[in-house]
Amino acid sequence: MNQSKSTLADSEKGNASIAHSLFLGSGIYALACAPAIFLAEWLGWSQSFFHVTQLIATILCLFSAACFLWNTQGKCFNWSRCFAFGACVLSSLWLAFVLNVFLTLDFSAID
């Protein structure tokens, strides 16, 4: 009985560790894409790669931060949980902004 509980705790700890690494890595990449987009625009390069990968990184950051918060619920306070909460809020806001831009785009000038 005790062994199954420890195995469950180890798998939860492993999931939280993976989610922690994912939301930190994808969050840092998504933030680093913003200056890279400005630099590419200034140099006249294509920014499409950065836009697409930033969108993917932001979605990954949102889901992995939420997974990390879910796997560490009820634990004591630490800064990783604060960063995960901030990552959830900022990623959600950014994705809501992108969705708003796509929904309000006017294609009538293309014709």
DRENBASE-672339 format. One line per 10 residues: number of its first residue (from 0); their letters; for each residue x, y, z of N, C-alpha, C, O. Coordinates in Angstrom, 3 decimals. Example, Ala and Ser with C-alpha at 12.3 -4.5 7.8 and 13.67 -1.06 7.14 Angstrom:
// DRENBASE-672339
0	as	13.190 -5.690 7.800 12.300 -4.500 7.800 13.200 -3.300 7.800 14.236 -3.319 8.465 ~ 12.850 -2.250 7.080 13.670 -1.060 7.140 12.900 0.030 7.870 13.409 1.138 8.039
//
This chain:
// DRENBASE-672339
0	mnqskstlad	0.821 -1.191 0.000 0.000 0.000 0.000 0.862 1.249 0.000 0.596 2.175 -0.766 ~ 1.883 1.297 0.837 2.754 2.456 0.889 3.551 2.624 -0.395 3.844 3.743 -0.816 ~ 3.900 1.500 -1.013 4.681 1.581 -2.228 3.878 2.209 -3.365 4.434 2.966 -4.161 ~ 2.577 1.911 -3.457 1.764 2.505 -4.514 1.587 4.004 -4.295 1.526 4.765 -5.260 ~ 1.503 4.437 -3.034 1.404 5.861 -2.755 2.681 6.589 -3.142 2.631 7.696 -3.678 ~ 3.826 5.970 -2.872 5.088 6.624 -3.222 5.266 6.674 -4.740 5.826 7.634 -5.269 ~ 4.788 5.637 -5.443 4.868 5.646 -6.898 3.985 6.743 -7.468 4.368 7.422 -8.421 ~ 2.802 6.917 -6.887 1.913 7.980 -7.327 2.526 9.346 -7.049 2.450 10.241 -7.890 ~ 3.127 9.512 -5.890 3.765 10.787 -5.554 4.945 11.062 -6.478 5.164 12.203 -6.885 ~ 5.709 10.013 -6.814 6.840 10.192 -7.728 6.366 10.590 -9.126 6.990 11.431 -9.773
10	sekgnasiah	5.269 9.996 -9.597 4.779 10.352 -10.929 4.231 11.776 -10.944 4.404 12.490 -11.932 ~ 3.564 12.203 -9.851 3.084 13.583 -9.769 4.263 14.548 -9.724 4.227 15.614 -10.339 ~ 5.309 14.167 -8.990 6.494 15.014 -8.919 7.173 15.086 -10.279 7.680 16.141 -10.662 ~ 7.187 13.990 -11.004 7.777 13.974 -12.344 6.976 14.821 -13.316 7.547 15.558 -14.120 ~ 5.640 14.718 -13.243 4.786 15.534 -14.110 4.963 17.015 -13.806 5.023 17.839 -14.718 ~ 5.048 17.349 -12.525 5.237 18.751 -12.146 6.594 19.255 -12.618 6.716 20.406 -13.038 ~ 7.602 18.415 -12.552 8.936 18.812 -12.991 8.976 19.038 -14.500 9.594 19.991 -14.974 ~ 8.321 18.166 -15.244 8.268 18.323 -16.696 7.487 19.586 -17.064 7.911 20.359 -17.923 ~ 6.350 19.784 -16.408 5.539 20.969 -16.678 6.297 22.242 -16.299 6.201 23.257 -16.988 ~ 7.049 22.179 -15.202 7.845 23.335 -14.768 8.877 23.698 -15.831 9.018 24.866 -16.193
20	slflgsgiya	9.583 22.713 -16.319 10.593 22.959 -17.355 9.953 23.477 -18.641 10.490 24.372 -19.295 ~ 8.796 22.905 -18.999 8.132 23.323 -20.224 7.630 24.754 -20.154 7.815 25.520 -21.100 ~ 6.986 25.134 -19.031 6.450 26.492 -18.999 7.554 27.525 -18.872 7.412 28.635 -19.386 ~ 8.656 27.193 -18.198 9.763 28.143 -18.147 10.431 28.291 -19.512 10.697 29.407 -19.959 ~ 10.698 27.181 -20.164 11.361 27.229 -21.471 10.515 27.894 -22.538 10.998 28.752 -23.277 ~ 9.250 27.498 -22.618 8.394 28.089 -23.647 8.066 29.544 -23.335 7.909 30.348 -24.254 ~ 7.960 29.892 -22.064 7.716 31.285 -21.694 8.890 32.182 -22.036 8.711 33.287 -22.548 ~ 10.080 31.707 -21.754 11.277 32.484 -22.089 11.398 32.632 -23.600 11.743 33.705 -24.095 ~ 11.114 31.553 -24.336 11.193 31.636 -25.798 10.149 32.608 -26.346 10.452 33.409 -27.230 ~ 8.925 32.542 -25.827 7.868 33.443 -26.302 8.227 34.897 -26.021 7.964 35.771 -26.847
30	lacapaifla	8.826 35.161 -24.866 9.256 36.528 -24.558 10.425 36.962 -25.431 10.514 38.126 -25.821 ~ 11.320 36.030 -25.738 12.486 36.362 -26.560 12.108 36.591 -28.024 12.861 37.223 -28.764 ~ 10.958 36.088 -28.444 10.528 36.297 -29.828 10.166 37.752 -30.106 10.311 38.215 -31.238 ~ 9.700 38.477 -29.101 9.290 39.873 -29.323 10.451 40.740 -29.807 10.303 41.407 -30.831 ~ 11.603 40.765 -29.121 12.705 41.561 -29.672 13.255 40.995 -30.975 13.758 41.742 -31.815 ~ 13.163 39.674 -31.147 13.631 39.079 -32.401 12.762 39.528 -33.568 13.266 39.732 -34.673 ~ 11.463 39.685 -33.335 10.562 40.170 -34.384 10.892 41.617 -34.731 10.927 41.982 -35.906 ~ 11.134 42.444 -33.710 11.513 43.833 -33.964 12.832 43.919 -34.731 12.965 44.725 -35.652 ~ 13.796 43.097 -34.357 15.088 43.092 -35.047 14.935 42.640 -36.494 15.510 43.242 -37.401 ~ 14.158 41.578 -36.708 13.955 41.092 -38.074 13.237 42.128 -38.928 13.538 42.281 -40.112
40	ewlgwsqsff	12.289 42.838 -38.328 11.592 43.892 -39.071 12.535 45.033 -39.409 12.476 45.576 -40.512 ~ 13.397 45.401 -38.486 14.351 46.485 -38.702 15.356 46.128 -39.791 15.766 46.983 -40.576 ~ 15.754 44.838 -39.830 16.720 44.395 -40.828 16.074 44.020 -42.159 16.774 43.732 -43.129 ~ 14.750 44.022 -42.210 14.059 43.697 -43.444 13.915 42.208 -43.702 13.635 41.809 -44.833 ~ 14.096 41.392 -42.707 13.959 39.944 -42.845 12.510 39.541 -42.639 11.689 40.340 -42.189 ~ 12.202 38.293 -42.972 10.866 37.755 -42.750 10.670 37.434 -41.264 11.554 36.868 -40.620 ~ 9.511 37.799 -40.737 9.227 37.535 -39.320 8.264 36.377 -39.125 7.911 36.064 -37.988 ~ 7.831 35.735 -40.196 6.791 34.712 -40.093 7.212 33.547 -39.202 6.387 33.003 -38.469 ~ 8.484 33.160 -39.256 8.953 32.067 -38.404 8.766 32.416 -36.934 8.296 31.592 -36.151 ~ 9.135 33.641 -36.560 9.017 34.052 -35.167 7.555 34.161 -34.723 7.215 33.806 -33.594
50	hvtqliatil	6.703 34.650 -35.609 5.282 34.773 -35.264 4.650 33.404 -35.015 3.913 33.222 -34.046 ~ 4.937 32.457 -35.881 4.354 31.120 -35.745 4.890 30.416 -34.508 4.120 29.845 -33.736 ~ 6.204 30.453 -34.315 6.767 29.752 -33.162 6.417 30.442 -31.849 6.325 29.782 -30.814 ~ 6.221 31.759 -31.875 5.790 32.449 -30.662 4.369 32.032 -30.287 4.065 31.858 -29.107 ~ 3.504 31.871 -31.276 2.152 31.409 -31.004 2.163 30.007 -30.401 1.457 29.738 -29.429 ~ 2.957 29.125 -30.974 3.058 27.757 -30.455 3.640 27.755 -29.044 3.151 27.039 -28.170 ~ 4.676 28.551 -28.821 5.300 28.613 -27.498 4.346 29.188 -26.457 4.356 28.750 -25.306 ~ 3.532 30.149 -26.837 2.590 30.739 -25.893 1.500 29.746 -25.518 1.123 29.651 -24.350 ~ 0.996 29.015 -26.486 -0.012 27.989 -26.190 0.587 26.905 -25.296 -0.047 26.475 -24.333 ~ 1.802 26.463 -25.611 2.476 25.465 -24.787 2.729 25.988 -23.379 2.573 25.253 -22.403
60	clfsaacflw	3.117 27.248 -23.273 3.365 27.851 -21.964 2.090 27.886 -21.130 2.120 27.589 -19.935 ~ 0.980 28.243 -21.746 -0.294 28.310 -21.022 -0.678 26.940 -20.474 -1.002 26.813 -19.293 ~ -0.645 25.922 -21.316 -1.063 24.600 -20.876 -0.084 23.964 -19.888 -0.510 23.294 -18.947 ~ 1.204 24.160 -20.085 2.165 23.561 -19.149 2.158 24.284 -17.812 2.351 23.644 -16.778 ~ 1.942 25.599 -17.793 1.841 26.321 -16.523 0.585 25.904 -15.772 0.617 25.737 -14.553 ~ -0.524 25.733 -16.493 -1.753 25.264 -15.851 -1.577 23.846 -15.314 -2.066 23.532 -14.229 ~ -0.889 22.997 -16.056 -0.605 21.633 -15.594 0.285 21.652 -14.355 0.071 20.881 -13.419 ~ 1.274 22.529 -14.352 2.150 22.652 -13.185 1.358 23.109 -11.960 1.539 22.571 -10.867 ~ 0.486 24.092 -12.137 -0.327 24.559 -11.014 -1.268 23.465 -10.525 -1.497 23.332 -9.322 ~ -1.809 22.691 -11.444 -2.709 21.608 -11.062 -1.965 20.518 -10.291 -2.480 19.989 -9.305
70	ntqgkcfnws	-0.762 20.185 -10.739 0.008 19.122 -10.076 0.601 19.549 -8.744 0.959 18.698 -7.930 ~ 0.711 20.847 -8.507 1.288 21.311 -7.241 0.255 21.985 -6.349 0.619 22.708 -5.422 ~ -1.019 21.760 -6.613 -2.040 22.389 -5.776 -1.972 21.816 -4.365 -1.747 20.621 -4.176 ~ -2.166 22.670 -3.401 -2.100 22.264 -2.007 -0.692 22.268 -1.439 -0.509 21.998 -0.252 ~ 0.292 22.562 -2.247 1.675 22.620 -1.770 1.927 23.979 -1.130 1.133 24.907 -1.281 ~ 3.031 24.080 -0.423 3.359 25.346 0.219 3.799 26.374 -0.828 4.109 26.023 -1.966 ~ 3.820 27.637 -0.427 4.162 28.732 -1.330 5.593 28.602 -1.830 6.504 28.311 -1.055 ~ 5.789 28.817 -3.125 7.121 28.987 -3.702 7.007 29.871 -4.932 5.914 30.089 -5.456 ~ 8.127 30.369 -5.379 8.140 31.328 -6.479 7.775 30.693 -7.809 7.302 31.385 -8.711 ~ 7.983 29.402 -7.947 7.633 28.729 -9.201 6.131 28.794 -9.442 5.686 28.983 -10.574
80	rcfafgacvl	5.352 28.638 -8.373 3.894 28.726 -8.516 3.464 30.146 -8.890 2.523 30.328 -9.663 ~ 4.150 31.147 -8.344 3.841 32.538 -8.711 4.161 32.796 -10.178 3.380 33.435 -10.882 ~ 5.308 32.301 -10.641 5.666 32.463 -12.044 4.691 31.709 -12.949 4.343 32.193 -14.026 ~ 4.252 30.533 -12.516 3.293 29.764 -13.305 1.962 30.495 -13.399 1.339 30.516 -14.461 ~ 1.524 31.091 -12.300 0.280 31.857 -12.329 0.416 33.069 -13.251 -0.485 33.366 -14.035 ~ 1.540 33.758 -13.152 1.795 34.892 -14.042 1.854 34.462 -15.494 1.348 35.160 -16.373 ~ 2.473 33.305 -15.754 2.553 32.791 -17.128 1.165 32.457 -17.659 0.874 32.695 -18.831 ~ 0.303 31.904 -16.799 -1.071 31.605 -17.228 -1.820 32.888 -17.584 -2.484 32.962 -18.617 ~ -1.707 33.883 -16.730 -2.424 35.142 -16.970 -1.904 35.835 -18.224 -2.690 36.228 -19.086 ~ -0.589 35.988 -18.332 -0.024 36.703 -19.485 -0.252 35.945 -20.791 -0.551 36.558 -21.816
90	sslwlafvln	-0.116 34.633 -20.765 -0.361 33.839 -21.978 -1.819 33.925 -22.397 -2.122 34.039 -23.584 ~ -2.718 33.870 -21.432 -4.147 33.978 -21.742 -4.473 35.342 -22.342 -5.227 35.439 -23.310 ~ -3.905 36.385 -21.768 -4.146 37.729 -22.302 -3.594 37.878 -23.717 -4.245 38.463 -24.583 ~ -2.404 37.354 -23.948 -1.806 37.459 -25.280 -2.623 36.676 -26.304 -2.852 37.156 -27.415 ~ -3.064 35.474 -25.937 -3.869 34.677 -26.860 -5.233 35.315 -27.099 -5.764 35.227 -28.206 ~ -5.810 35.956 -26.082 -7.072 36.675 -26.270 -6.877 37.858 -27.217 -7.743 38.140 -28.045 ~ -5.763 38.540 -27.101 -5.456 39.642 -28.018 -5.318 39.140 -29.450 -5.866 39.746 -30.371 ~ -4.605 38.060 -29.646 -4.422 37.498 -30.994 -5.766 37.054 -31.564 -6.048 37.286 -32.740 ~ -6.590 36.423 -30.746 -7.916 36.010 -31.194 -8.770 37.223 -31.565 -9.491 37.196 -32.563 ~ -8.691 38.268 -30.775 -9.428 39.496 -31.077 -8.970 40.105 -32.403 -9.795 40.568 -33.190
100	vfltldfsai	-7.682 40.106 -32.647 -7.162 40.641 -33.917 -7.675 39.807 -35.083 -8.095 40.370 -36.094 ~ -7.655 38.495 -34.972 -8.133 37.644 -36.063 -9.629 37.799 -36.297 -10.084 37.766 -37.440 ~ -10.393 37.965 -35.229 -11.842 38.078 -35.383 -12.281 39.432 -35.921 -13.331 39.538 -36.555 ~ -11.490 40.462 -35.676 -11.888 41.795 -36.129 -11.155 42.244 -37.386 -11.278 43.402 -37.787 ~ -10.401 41.360 -38.010 -9.703 41.722 -39.242 -10.712 41.985 -40.344 -11.704 41.269 -40.478 ~ -10.454 43.003 -41.121 -11.334 43.380 -42.214 -10.636 43.055 -43.529 -9.620 43.663 -43.867 ~ -11.179 42.105 -44.257 -10.581 41.688 -45.511 -11.194 42.387 -46.721 -10.913 42.000 -47.855 ~ -12.011 43.390 -46.509 -12.686 44.035 -47.634 -11.714 44.850 -48.513 -11.995 45.077 -49.690 ~ -10.605 45.278 -47.964 -9.650 46.063 -48.736 -8.793 45.208 -49.647 -8.062 45.753 -50.474 ~ -8.853 43.901 -49.530 -8.014 43.002 -50.345 -8.495 42.973 -51.781 -7.675 42.875 -52.694
110	d	-9.791 43.055 -52.012 -10.329 42.984 -53.380 -9.878 44.124 -54.148 -10.221 44.251 -55.324
//
